[in-house]
Amino acid sequence: MKRAPANKVLFLLALAAIATCLFAGFLTEAPNRLVTGKPLALWQALGTPVLLAAILATGALLVLSWLRQSATVLCASLFAAGALLFLLFFAAGEAAGFLMKGARPAQRIGLGAGFWAAAFCLVMAMIDAAQRLKLGPAGRLLVATSLLLPLAAMARWGIFDQLSLLREYAAQRDAFAAQAVRHCALVAAAVAAALACGVPLGLLVARRPHIAGAVFGTLNLLQTIPSIALFGLLIAPFSALAAAVPGLGIAGIGAAPAIVALMLYALLPVARNTQAGIAAADPAIIEAARAMGFTPRQILWRVELPLGAPVFIAGLRIVLVQAIGLAAVAALVGAGGFGSFIFQGIGQYATDLVLLGAIPTILLALAADFVLGIAAQLLLRKESA
Amino acid sequence: MIELEGVSRSYGDRRVVEDLSFTVEDGAFCAIVGPSGSGKSTSLRMINRLIEPSAGTIRIAGEDIATLGLTRLRRRIGYVIQSGGLFPHWTVEDNIATVPRLLRWDEARVAERVRALLELVRLGHETRRKYPHELSGGQQQRVGVARALAADPEILLMDEPFGALDPLTRQALRAELARIQEATRKTILFVTHDIDEALLLADRIAILRDGRLLQYATPQEILTRPASAFVREFVGGAALGLKLLAQRRVRDHLHPGAAPAGEPVAQDAPMSEALSEMVLRGAEFLPVRDAGGRIAGSVALADMLR
């Protein structure tokens, strides 16, 4: 018998998932949406068949972590962790439905610390297996969709309807869709504006390196302003602008200052990655292009921009994820978005309402990161390693 | 014909090239040689105006290049650099087709040209779909040469094209370049710090030191009448005689008829190689074979002095 598991990461994650499910509450139970729930242990929440299936799948993960990590074993780990994740979600939904039966309508069954921790461990285990398998873009996409589609289907069939988060969603259904669109629109407008200003700025700095210090210094300074402060600071100039030019359709609060603030934060990564992408091209290649009679414009479009593409995509990835997260703060100046649920929730001491704003923000950021990660992988594949 | 007349280039107070004048005839193979920092690359790059001269005139076919359009000038001149400088995001075909496409040739003509050039540099037709990183250093440099020749320029400028290759690949590519020069009759200007490479390939050698031209002559003349002690030392010093011998072919000293036994030397081999074989074998005569591999006659130790 070997002394250590072959895959220590998987072994520890499986142990952590077991421990958190045992010692932290799997679900929480509260008489209404405003008080903090008291934890319900796993065995109080789950029926015997589900519990047995969970023990079986976890056991399988532990065994797999001791085997030689061949492609088959890694696929099995991926599959087992995914199955356990479905089981976790399914069990939580089922338990909530069971516990709500006959209870007062104000009663709330929430997801406990144990659920979140175990779900986190399982997702990490899947990412670990996917990385060890060196999955390409198609493989990653397949894993992601085979994880998300069944969860979406389960939600559609109403399996999660009795969980407090979904109860909160049901109450906010119309506002939720509107704020989701609003959130995306804010991010899209800000990132588009940042690209429109930041890319030319980055190109300028790449051509005239002596101004790099001044430009990046200024943009760096902008980054250090706390986000809440920047949103607040922009109210005054925008109010003044709105008063001076009434026909503009802007105000001191609302979308305009929010988009400008988000854009200012995005400027540094956009400009810096543009400059770095241009600088990444081998000078010998640029010289060869010049010697063949490329015009400066042709060098930019046909050589420098395509060669810098991986760096540009990496920058866009940072910018999108950062803007999606920061846009949550934009609700503070009345710009809307998922942040409005967060701030309402804070105001009402309603944790589930905060989560209703926070979780979609995180998922949106992860989705943006995932898609651009795949785009970068596809681009890199064509070029030199 | 390329004419340089009083060409200088300085950066601030530092003079990199000073009062350079020489003429390269059409179809000539001219090597610019010198130690590091002698201004040889700068001289080359002034010809396609990657660097502008501070003073002097450069003429191509009688026309002052300063008066020609930059882009048009450069498309008349092929340029090959040490690392190949291939575009890593383009296939071999796209790389070779760069200038023809800039000149808006139709695609059928471009494809035909790519096929012919791959053949000229002896790369398989299937290579055209590959990316540069899938090729060896030697193959990349062959593509570099093919790309430079794509639009059939009058002139080929080469800046240490074989500098980054291993000795065997370098040797093979030198032979290929000699063959390509034979086949295409381009005017070639070739920068190298390796005097043996220059002696092997060039029919004219310009020796530079500290930005000044020390001697411009045929290999034979440089070996037999070096212009200064520095040139003499630079081209060979103690080995000068052997280098002179390397300039001569066995073919020119062949005695037809009966030959001694043993492994024959090729009639196209340099005399230095025959001498080396004689020393190794302790023989005063060697059999010589012709291009077909048949024994053509013999060569004698006494021929080394004639």
Interface residues (C-beta under 8 A of the other chain):
Chain A: D282 A284 I285 E287 A288 A289 R290 A291 M292 G293 F294 T295 Q298 V303 P306 L307 K382 E383 S384 A385
Chain B: N48 L50 L70 T71 R72 L73 R74 R75 I77 Y79 I81 Q82 S83 G85 L86 F87 P88 H89 T98 V99 L102 Y131 P132 H133 R147 L157
